[in-house]
Amino acid sequence: MAKKERKKLYRVEEGNKIFGVCGGIAEYFDIDPTIVRIVWIITTLLYGFGIIAYLVCALCMPKESEIK
């Protein structure tokens, strides 16, 4: 059996809005980036930790060019 390639979480560099975090998460889960952005905005407005979580992800997640 062929070994399955593992998915990697990274920030996208093409089509990003701010740091590419939402685009990277959307690619990882194979969903539309707009959905991830909307969920992130709702999380920020309702619970208040969305901005901090986004900044932590922007600092911790590698860029796409660093992975490939």
C-alpha positions in Angstrom: 0.0 0.0 0.0 1.2 3.5 -0.8 1.8 5.8 2.1 -0.7 8.6 2.3 0.8 12.1 2.3 0.1 14.0 5.5 -1.7 17.3 5.4 0.2 20.3 6.6 -1.2 23.4 8.1 0.4 26.6 6.7 -0.5 30.3 5.9 -1.3 30.9 2.2 0.6 33.5 0.4 -1.6 33.8 -2.7 -5.1 35.2 -2.1 -4.6 36.1 1.5 -6.4 39.0 3.1 -4.1 39.8 6.1 -1.7 37.0 7.0 -3.2 34.1 5.2 -4.3 32.2 8.3 -7.9 31.7 7.2 -6.9 30.6 3.7 -4.5 28.1 5.2 -7.1 26.7 7.5 -9.6 26.5 4.6 -7.1 24.6 2.5 -6.3 22.2 5.3 -10.0 21.3 5.8 -10.8 21.7 2.0 -13.5 24.3 2.5 -14.2 27.8 1.2 -12.0 30.5 2.9 -15.0 32.8 3.1 -16.6 30.4 5.5 -13.5 30.3 7.7 -13.4 34.1 7.7 -17.0 34.5 8.7 -16.7 32.0 11.5 -13.5 33.8 12.7 -15.4 37.2 12.7 -18.3 35.7 14.6 -16.0 34.2 17.2 -14.3 37.5 17.6 -17.5 39.4 18.0 -19.2 36.9 20.4 -16.3 35.7 22.5 -13.6 38.3 22.0 -10.6 35.9 21.7 -10.6 35.7 17.9 -8.1 38.5 17.4 -5.6 37.0 19.8 -6.1 33.5 18.3 -5.5 34.9 14.8 -2.3 36.7 15.9 -1.0 33.5 17.6 -1.7 31.5 14.5 -0.1 34.1 12.3 3.1 33.9 14.4 3.1 30.1 14.8 2.0 28.8 11.4 4.7 28.7 8.7 4.2 30.3 5.3 3.4 28.0 2.4 6.8 28.7 0.7 8.5 27.5 3.9 6.7 24.1 3.8 6.9 23.2 0.1 
